[in-house]
Amino acid sequence: MHLLLIAAFLAAEPAAELSEERARQILPRADLHALTDAQRAQFLEIAGDTFDYAGCNDTLARCLGKDVKDHHALRMTELIKGLLLEGYSPSVIIEMVERYYSSFPAGKRLKLNDTECPQLGDPRAPVSVVEFSDFECPHCAAAEKPLRDLVQGLPGKVRLCSKYFPLPSHPHAQQAAGCAEFARLRGKFWEMSEKLFGHQDELDDAHLKQYAKELGLDGAQMLKEVYAGKFDAIIEKQKKEGLEAGVRATPTLFFNGRLCTLPIKSEFLIFSAQDEDEWQRNKGGWEKV
């Protein structure tokens, strides 16, 4: 009966709206109560056109059948629901989901140095998140809290490695990176990072000196070393590594060398880290449930 319902749905023209009751008849295991009727119709459109790449090797719609034992279909459901609630269209979501799951195999991963950089979290954590960031980039500032929430939300599982990628269009980005490196050498990188991201419109020399003073650092000495080019080599080394990895905008994230293709928001970061942890525990594969 379930397969007949799916077949009837796929054969029909996509509905503009779908009630929760009707959606549950077609996809018994999917909890779609948080979606509107229009979003439920979009979910069913996506589920009929997207495969459960990590699970039962069929369309997501069929993998959400009553008698199917596959937790990945439920995880994909949560991912698609989250993207729908963000306002993405079905065609964009299908592309995002396919791109996300295709990024896991070893052939798609890059070898990035994830030790020569400030570390947030357990240095032995199995999931390494490398971020290429610009202190004058508003998107990087918006990503700061979700990334810290990620490390705190999965203790012992995730560590964050921050790398410099100052963009030429940002006049204070290079100096700010130098100040962060000065602070890193004195054990205050994350504190300085928070101040720089929190005051992106105030990155002139006077304010930079003030931030150093607030952290118990010598601001005058900091700027002297920054303008003398003492930190240019490490900044350029990390930027070069980013360019070779295909970084063209900030922030760009890599999970164990796998490009992050989902929105940089807490729920999607945690979702991706959990999948990455599973992939690593199974030595490059998904758990068979």
Secondary structure, DSSP 8 states (H G I E B T S, - for coil): -HHHHHHHHHHS---S---HHHHHHHSTT---TTS-HHHHHHHHHHHTT-B-TTTTSSBHHHHTSTT---HHHHHHHHHHHHHHHTT--HHHHHHHHHHHHHT-SGGG------SSS-EES-TT-SEEEEEEE-TT-HHHHHHHHHHHHHHHHSTTTEEEEEEE---TT-TTHHHHHHHHHHHHTTT-HHHHHHHHHHTTT--SHHHHHHHHHHTT--HHHHHHHHHTTTTHHHHHHHHHHHHHTT--SSSEEEETTEE--S-SSHHHHHHHHHHHHHHHHTTSS----
